[in-house]
Amino acid sequence: MALAMAIGVLAAAGAVPRKAIAGVMFFGELGLDGRLRSVRGVLPAVAAAVQRGFGTVMVAAENAAEAALVPDVRVISVGSLTAAADWLRGVPGLHPGVTPAAVFTAEQPADAPSRRTRKDMDLAEVLGQSTARKALEICAAGGHHLSLLGPPGAGKTMLAERLPTILPRLAVPQALEVTSIHSVAGALPPHVPLLTEPPFLAPHHTASKAAIVGGGSGSLRPGAASLAHRGVLFLDEAPEFNRDVLDALRQPLESGEITLARSGISARFPARFTLVLAANPCPCAKAAGPSEGCSCTASARRRYLGKLSGPLLDRVDVKVELLPLGRKELLNDRGLAESSETVAARVAAARERAAARLAGTPWRVNAEVPGSELRRDWPPGRGALTTLERALERGRITARGVVKVIRVAWTIADLTGTGRPGRDECDVALFLWLGVAQ
């Protein structure tokens, strides 16, 4: 039974004063022994209650810290129906052996730092892939999607796992939004009421469509795409995912949200994440060079990579091919690879430039700016699109791709401190979109 129903029954029977429950919202599930159990989605539920004028909420003890993240509300933490009734009667602690209700004053958390560090992972550990490291920095600075193609051991997974280490930590509004999604999904870590770091989701290639985009019967739950909101969704061995699972990501990649509909119910979950796709060059993963012993035919390779549909790849801003590394490349790059802390500082500076330019708009990173607004308010410099226009005439890039190239060009300009992208920035962005060597 829900706590609200039990309190309603007690009030109707005169066991608790009716005036005591006025203005109080109750969240929790009662066990048969009368103890109050935690429930999913307390943070967004409490926020909705405050918006509707409730000043006090009663929750299970396990949900108290989460509920206290919402400002302008008093949180009553109880462990049982007895403790709840005692508090409503004005005599908390009346029954011996029953933990009395505790009162929390909700305070909005302090702003999070602008940089995230993880001692167990560092971008400097990825040696020999300077182009891929630079592409990762561009994607972090502008919120762009990334595709990594290369043989096993080239560093695809290492790069993807280190992308969160160069992303800024979540600001308070973003942290509350991300925490709400994880709360609804029942995926909030124990004793961690507020998620302040960008989430990283790496579902297995056997994951179903519902596991990726969300679903369920009776109550709709967010999937990995929504749990990765404001963070990274990494699909390793991307061609091994079912085609319908990959194509289901096309809509959230454009809109930043997922709409689910079932018989009689519908839900909309945020899903503005950075997508990282990783793929081997062929089914046997040995097609990187003539000495690797690949036995796959050309048609087999085409079928394998063809599972990544054109419309999906058209939505990926940056494509990088990683080549096998030798001892020489690894040794030469050892002194050049920068730490996550160094790269994160440049990413933060670039995001600050973008945020200043986009002030007064609903967008904060370049990847979010619509194409129409981009062409009207922030066009590149004169003559900057010459190579891009030539590629469009030859059919090497789509109209959607043109918009993505201009967005990446702006990010490159933000990283270098250039006021407006010129031909060099646009050409580099085009090469990154096409996935060809510069």
C-alpha positions, 0 to 999 in steps of 0.5 A: 500500500502507498503511504498516501493511501494509508495516511488517508485511511487514518485521517478518515478514521480520526486516528490523525488530525485532518488539518495535519495532512493539509499541504503535505505530500506523501511518497513511499511504499508500505510493507506488510510490517508497516515499514516505509520503503523507498520508491523511484522518482522521488526527486522529480515528484517532489519538484512537481509537488513544490510547483503545485504549492506543497511546502512539506513532503514526507518520504522514506529515510532512504529517499530523504537526501534525494528529496532535500535537493529540491529547494523551498520544501521541508522534508520529513523522513520516516521509517514506518507508518507509526513514525509518520502517524506520530509526527502528524499527531505532533508527538514524534518519538512517542513509541519506544523502539520506533525511530522518530521522524526527522526534519530536513530543510532542503537547500539547493546544492552549491555549484559544481566545479568546472572540471572533472578528474579521475585518477584511474583514467587519463587521456595521456595513456592513449598513445600513438593516436594524436588525431583521435585525441584531438577529435575527442577534444573537439567533440567534448568542446562542442558536444559533437558525436564521434565514430571510431573505426579501427582494429582491436587494440588501437585504442577505441575503447580507451578513447571513449572511456576517457571522454568523460574525463575532459568534459566539464562537471554538471552545473546544478540545473543539469545535475538535478536533471540527470539525477531525476532521470536516474531516480525515475529509472531506479538507477541512482547509486546508493548514498549518492543523492546528486550526480555531478559528473557526466554519466557514461553508459556502455550497453552491450551489443545484445541490448534490446531496443527497449533497453536503449531507448526506454520502454516497459509495460505499465510504467515507462522507464528511461533507457540507456540513451536517457540515462546518458543525458548530458553525458556519453553513450558508447556503443562498442562493436556498433555493427553488432547491435540490431539495426532497429536499435541503431536506427531508433537513435536517429530521432534523439540525436536530432531532437535531444529527447525520446518520446515513448507511447504505449496503450493509454500512456506516453512519456517523454525523456530527455536524451541529449548525449554525446554518441560514440560509435566504435567499430572494427573494419570487418567481421574478423577485425583483421582488415587493417593491413595486408599482413593481418591475415583477413579472410573477409571478402569485400562484400562481407566488409560492406555488409558488416559496416553497412549495418551502420546506416547512412542516415545514422552516420549522417548524424555523426559529426566526427569520424576517425579511422585508427590505424594499427600502432607499432613500437616506434609510434608509441615511443614517439608519442609518449612525450606529446600526449597531454593529460586529461587535466590539460585538455579539460582546461581547453575544453572548458575555455572553448565552452565558455566562449560558445556560451558567451556567444550563445547567451540569450538563446536556449543553446549552450554548445555548438552541436545544439544550434539549429542550422537555420539559426547558424546560417542567419546569425553565425555564418563562417567568414567570407570564402570559408565554405569554398571546399565545403560547397564543392563537396556538396556539389559532388555529392560527398556531403548532404545538407545535414552534413553541411550544418554539422561541418559548420558546427564543428568549425565553430568548435575548432574556432572556439578551441583556438580562440579564433573569433569566427571560423575561416577556411582552415577551420571549415576544411578541417571540420569537413575532413573530420566529417568525411573521415579522411586523412588531412 
